[in-house]
Amino acid sequence: MNKPIRWITAPLLLTLAASLAPAQSPAFEAASIHLVDPHTAADLQRGIGQLSMSPFPTNLFTLHSAPLSFLIQIAYAVDTQENISAMPGWMDSQLYDISAKVEGEQQLTLEQMRPMLQQLLAQRFHLVVHHQSKLLSGFALIVAKGGPKLQPPAKPKRKMGGQILPNGLTFWNMDLAHFVLILSRPAGQPVIDKTGLTGVYDFKLSYTPTNDPDSSLPSFFTAIQDQLGLKLEPQKVPVETLVIDHIERTPPKINPSISPNQSPPPTST
């Protein structure tokens, strides 16, 4: 079965203490979390049950059909799921729908919202972690012979966003620092940026889905070079690994459901 879509966002150095939610961290005004059933590979191919996340900046964070491991990636800027260790067996299979409303109408970036997501994980799932730094096998993204083939944003004022499908990916208004995290998922190992490129681009890649020998599309690594003019070069890369000390599967029911298209009534978490 093809794995669900994964959104990956820009990394920050992990500065985690034993507790995930510092007392001074702001909290969401309201939050709703629901367990959902997994979908079949056929459903995912038709776009049913694919993982999706609200674009940033936003005042209503939504995450649909996502494993808790992915929310932890987002909250703690972990490059790939492989950089989370000591996960219980259910943590990458149980899916969740999550909606969390910021107080008022302020629009927060992902970096601004991360402490709130960390606090949400601590409050609802009693998550406790610590981190370790390791040198692991990975890739450096470099400019290929012939130069980059990158496209400037078609809509410069559009929010950064996109998606990963089984046979490709599309992202827009994104810099290379963010894009290497996107590549970490299909590459299967962490990726760091060594292109020296500082612009913002639209990215589109088409490649053979995993375990599909009949596809006429190029391999992921060939697509990177032919379609973007970039190259993934194997090398050891420094990686921050997040270690799960404690986590619970089912959150308590505290808030009513929040519609992804509506602001919830003022309630406290």
C-alpha positions as CSV (number, residue, x, y, z in Angstrom):
1,M,0.0,0.0,0.0
2,N,1.3,3.5,-0.8
3,K,1.8,5.5,2.3
4,P,-0.3,8.7,2.7
5,I,0.8,12.1,1.6
6,R,3.4,13.7,3.8
7,W,3.8,17.4,4.3
8,I,7.2,18.4,5.6
9,T,8.2,21.9,6.8
10,A,11.3,23.9,7.6
11,P,13.6,22.5,10.3
12,L,14.7,24.4,13.4
13,L,17.2,23.1,16.0
14,L,15.4,21.1,18.6
15,T,15.7,22.7,22.0
16,L,13.5,20.2,23.9
17,A,13.3,19.8,27.6
18,A,11.8,16.8,29.3
19,S,8.4,18.6,29.2
20,L,7.1,19.5,25.8
21,A,5.0,22.5,26.8
22,P,6.7,25.3,28.7
23,A,4.3,27.0,31.0
24,Q,4.7,30.3,29.2
25,S,3.8,28.9,25.8
26,P,0.5,30.3,24.3
27,A,-2.3,27.8,24.0
28,F,-5.0,27.3,21.3
29,E,-8.3,28.9,22.1
30,A,-10.0,25.6,21.2
31,A,-9.0,22.3,19.7
32,S,-10.8,19.2,18.5
33,I,-9.1,15.8,17.9
34,H,-10.8,12.7,16.4
35,L,-9.5,9.2,15.6
36,V,-10.2,8.2,12.0
37,D,-10.0,4.9,10.2
38,P,-7.2,4.2,7.6
39,H,-8.0,4.2,3.9
40,T,-7.1,1.7,1.2
41,A,-4.5,2.3,-1.5
42,A,-7.3,2.7,-4.0
43,D,-8.9,5.4,-1.9
44,L,-5.6,7.3,-1.7
45,Q,-5.2,7.1,-5.5
46,R,-8.6,8.7,-5.9
47,G,-7.8,11.4,-3.4
48,I,-9.9,10.0,-0.6
49,G,-8.4,10.1,2.9
50,Q,-5.2,11.7,1.8
51,L,-3.3,13.6,4.4
52,S,-3.8,17.3,4.2
53,M,-2.8,20.3,6.3
54,S,-3.9,24.0,6.3
55,P,-1.4,26.4,4.7
56,F,0.4,29.0,6.8
57,P,0.0,31.7,8.0
58,T,-3.4,30.8,9.5
59,N,-5.5,31.2,12.6
60,L,-7.2,27.8,12.2
61,F,-4.7,24.8,12.1
62,T,-6.2,21.7,10.5
63,L,-4.7,18.4,9.9
64,H,-6.7,15.5,8.3
65,S,-6.0,11.8,8.1
66,A,-2.6,12.1,9.7
67,P,-0.7,9.8,12.0
68,L,0.5,11.3,15.3
69,S,4.1,10.8,14.1
70,F,3.5,13.4,11.4
71,L,2.0,16.0,13.9
72,I,5.1,15.5,16.0
73,Q,7.3,16.1,12.9
74,I,5.4,19.4,12.3
75,A,5.5,20.5,16.0
76,Y,9.2,19.8,16.5
77,A,10.6,20.4,13.1
78,V,11.8,16.8,12.7
79,D,13.0,16.3,9.1
80,T,11.5,12.8,8.6
81,Q,9.6,10.2,10.5
82,E,12.7,8.1,10.6
83,N,14.2,10.7,13.0
84,I,11.6,9.8,15.6
85,S,12.6,6.8,17.7
86,A,11.0,4.7,20.4
87,M,7.6,5.1,18.8
88,P,4.9,2.7,19.9
89,G,3.6,0.4,17.1
90,W,0.3,2.3,16.7
91,M,1.8,5.8,16.3
92,D,2.3,5.5,12.5
93,S,-0.9,3.6,11.8
94,Q,-3.6,5.3,13.8
95,L,-4.9,8.4,12.0
96,Y,-6.4,11.6,13.4
97,D,-8.4,14.7,12.3
98,I,-7.2,17.8,14.2
99,S,-8.6,21.3,14.2
100,A,-7.1,24.0,16.5
101,K,-8.2,27.6,16.7
102,V,-5.8,30.5,17.5
103,E,-7.3,33.2,19.8
104,G,-8.7,36.1,17.9
105,E,-8.0,36.6,14.2
106,Q,-4.2,36.7,14.3
107,Q,-2.5,34.8,11.5
108,L,0.4,32.7,12.7
109,T,3.3,31.2,10.8
110,L,4.3,27.6,11.4
111,E,7.3,28.8,13.4
112,Q,5.0,30.9,15.6
113,M,2.5,28.0,16.0
114,R,5.0,25.3,16.9
115,P,5.0,26.0,20.7
116,M,1.2,25.8,20.6
117,L,1.3,22.4,18.8
118,Q,3.9,21.1,21.3
119,Q,1.6,22.2,24.2
120,L,-1.4,20.5,22.5
121,L,0.6,17.3,22.2
122,A,1.6,17.5,25.9
123,Q,-2.0,18.3,27.1
124,R,-3.9,15.8,25.0
125,F,-1.5,13.0,24.5
126,H,0.7,13.4,27.5
127,L,3.8,13.4,25.2
128,V,7.2,13.6,26.8
129,V,10.4,13.5,24.7
130,H,14.1,14.1,24.7
131,H,16.4,14.6,21.7
132,Q,19.7,13.1,20.5
133,S,22.1,14.3,17.7
134,K,23.4,11.7,15.3
135,L,25.4,11.6,12.1
136,L,23.4,9.5,9.7
137,S,23.4,8.4,6.0
138,G,21.5,11.0,3.9
139,F,21.8,13.2,0.8
140,A,23.0,16.6,-0.1
141,L,21.0,18.4,-2.7
142,I,23.4,20.1,-5.2
143,V,23.1,21.7,-8.6
144,A,23.5,19.2,-11.4
145,K,25.7,19.6,-14.5
146,G,24.0,22.0,-16.8
147,G,22.5,24.2,-14.0
148,P,19.2,24.3,-12.2
149,K,15.8,24.2,-14.1
150,L,13.7,25.9,-11.4
151,Q,10.6,27.9,-12.1
152,P,9.8,31.3,-10.4
153,P,6.5,31.4,-8.6
154,A,3.5,31.7,-10.9
155,K,1.6,33.4,-8.2
156,P,4.1,35.3,-6.0
157,K,1.5,36.4,-3.4
158,R,0.2,32.8,-2.9
159,K,0.8,31.1,0.4
160,M,3.5,28.4,0.4
161,G,1.9,25.0,0.1
162,G,1.6,21.8,-2.0
163,Q,1.3,18.1,-1.7
164,I,3.0,14.7,-2.2
165,L,1.3,12.1,-4.3
166,P,2.4,8.5,-4.9
167,N,3.7,9.4,-8.4
168,G,5.0,12.9,-7.8
169,L,4.9,16.2,-5.9
170,T,3.8,19.8,-6.4
171,F,4.8,22.7,-4.2
172,W,4.7,26.4,-4.7
173,N,6.3,29.6,-3.3
174,M,8.9,27.5,-1.5
175,D,12.7,28.0,-0.8
176,L,15.3,25.2,-0.9
177,A,15.5,25.1,2.9
178,H,11.8,23.9,3.0
179,F,12.1,21.8,-0.2
180,V,14.8,19.5,1.1
181,L,12.5,18.4,3.8
182,I,9.9,17.6,1.2
183,L,12.5,15.5,-0.6
184,S,13.4,13.6,2.6
185,R,10.2,11.5,2.4
186,P,10.5,10.0,-1.1
187,A,14.3,9.9,-0.8
188,G,13.9,7.7,2.3
189,Q,16.7,9.5,4.1
190,P,17.4,13.1,5.4
191,V,18.3,15.7,2.8
192,I,20.3,18.9,3.3
193,D,20.5,21.9,1.0
194,K,23.9,22.5,-0.6
195,T,22.7,24.2,-3.8
196,G,23.6,27.7,-2.7
197,L,20.3,28.9,-4.3
198,T,18.4,31.5,-2.2
199,G,15.3,32.1,-4.3
200,V,11.7,31.0,-3.9
201,Y,10.3,28.7,-6.6
202,D,7.4,26.5,-7.8
203,F,8.4,22.8,-7.8
204,K,6.8,20.0,-9.8
205,L,8.1,16.4,-10.0
206,S,6.7,13.3,-11.6
207,Y,8.3,9.9,-10.8
208,T,7.6,6.2,-10.5
209,P,5.4,5.3,-7.5
210,T,7.0,2.9,-5.0
211,N,6.6,-0.8,-6.0
212,D,5.2,0.0,-9.5
213,P,7.5,-1.7,-12.0
214,D,5.1,-1.0,-14.9
215,S,5.2,2.8,-14.6
216,S,6.6,4.7,-17.5
217,L,7.8,7.5,-15.3
218,P,11.4,8.0,-14.3
219,S,12.8,7.1,-10.9
220,F,12.7,9.7,-8.2
221,F,16.4,10.3,-8.3
222,T,16.4,10.6,-12.1
223,A,13.4,13.0,-12.0
224,I,15.2,15.3,-9.6
225,Q,18.1,15.7,-12.1
226,D,16.1,15.7,-15.4
227,Q,13.2,17.9,-14.3
228,L,14.8,20.3,-11.8
229,G,18.4,20.3,-12.8
230,L,19.4,19.3,-9.2
231,K,21.1,16.1,-7.8
232,L,21.0,14.1,-4.6
233,E,24.5,13.2,-3.6
234,P,24.9,10.5,-0.8
235,Q,26.8,11.7,2.3
236,K,26.6,11.7,6.1
237,V,24.4,14.4,7.5
238,P,23.8,15.7,11.0
239,V,20.4,14.8,12.2
240,E,18.4,15.7,15.4
241,T,16.6,12.6,16.6
242,L,13.5,12.9,18.7
243,V,13.1,10.1,21.3
244,I,9.6,9.3,22.6
245,D,9.6,8.8,26.4
246,H,5.8,8.7,26.8
247,I,2.7,9.1,24.7
248,E,-0.9,8.1,24.9
249,R,-3.1,7.0,22.0
250,T,-6.5,8.4,22.8
251,P,-6.9,12.1,23.8
252,P,-9.6,13.1,26.3
253,K,-12.7,14.8,24.7
254,I,-12.4,18.4,25.9
255,N,-13.7,20.6,23.1
256,P,-16.5,20.3,20.6
257,S,-15.7,19.6,17.0
258,I,-14.4,22.6,15.0
259,S,-15.3,22.8,11.3
260,P,-12.3,23.4,9.1
261,N,-14.3,26.2,7.5
262,Q,-15.6,27.8,10.6
263,S,-14.3,29.5,13.7
264,P,-15.3,27.6,16.9
265,P,-17.1,29.3,19.8
266,P,-14.7,30.6,22.5
267,T,-13.8,27.6,24.7
268,S,-10.7,26.7,26.6
269,T,-8.5,23.7,26.2
